Structure formats: structure tokens, C-alpha cells
Amino acid sequence: MIVIQRNKQFSDNKNIMAKYSKRAQEKIEEVMHEFKHGELKSGKDGKGGFVKTREQAIAIGISEARHEGLKVPNEKKLNKR
């Protein structure tokens, strides 16, 4: 006989919270749209040139959402000793 144990945390959908707010998701979508059309620039006032990778574009979108005060996960801190 096989016994299956379920994780109580994920058994109900009530306990699962969104990591990003709806508006933060929309902000990232806007930035990705700019990236796909070659309009997204990096750096202050776009002086860093055009963004070349998808990862850079996502990071810019998350950063802009964070500056607007939207719900975005905290940045991971490095352990300092």
C-alpha cells in the first residue's frame, strides 16, 4: 500500500499568494514590449545603449516596478561575514 502525503501549504489555493502585483506584472510586460521592438535602453537617460538580453529587460522592469512602490519580491541579500 502506497501512502501519499500532501503538503498542507499547497493543498489549498487560499495559502498561495502572488509574488508580483497585477500592476507590477503589467509594468514588466510594458518593458518587455519595448525590448522586443528594440526601443529599450539601459542606464541613466538611455546613455548605456540598447538592452541586448531578455534578462536585462526583466531586471529593468522589476526595478522600475520597485521604484513605483509596487509589490515585488525583495532583492536577495548577500551574506556578509
N, C-alpha and C positions, 0 to 999 in steps of 0.2 A: 504494500500500500504506500502510495506517494502522498506526502503531506506538503501542500503548498502554503507558504506563509506570505502574507501580503504586508507590504509596508503601509502602516496606518496613515502615514503622512500623505501618501498619494492615492489612498483609496477613495477619498472624497475630493471632488473638484473644488470644494469650498476652501481648502487649505492652500491651493496653488495661487500665488499672486503673480501678476505681470511684473517683469523686470523693468520694462520701459513703459512710460505712459503713452497714451494714444497720440498725443501731440508730439512727443519725442520720436515716435516711430514715423510720423509724417515728416518731421524735420530731416530725419535720416534719408527718407525717400526723396525729398527735395534735393538734398546734396548728391545723392546717387544719380538723380536725373541730370544734374549739372555735369557730373563726372562722365556719364555716358555720352553726352553731347559735346564733350571737350571744353566746357566752359569753366570748370572748377580750378581755381588757382590756390596755391598754398602760401603761407607766410603773411606777414602784415601787408595789407593792401594788394595782395597778389604778386608781390615782388619776388616770391620764391619760384615762380614759374608754374606750369601746369602740373596737376597731380597725375602721377603715372600709374599708380596701383590702386586696386579696389580697397585694400586695407587702409591706405592713406585716406581715401574718401570716407570710409566708415568712421575712422578716428576723427576726422574733421566734423562730421555730422554729430557724433556723440559729444564732442567738445562744444559745438555751438548750442546743442540742446542743454548741456550743463550750464552754459553761461546764461541761458534764458530762464534757468531755475526749474527746468522740467525734471520729471522723475527718471533718473538714470542711475545705474549701479555705480557705487563708489569706485574710484581708481584703486587698483591693488597697490598696497604699500610694500616696499621692500623692507625686509628685516635688517635693521642696522644694529651692529654689535660694537 
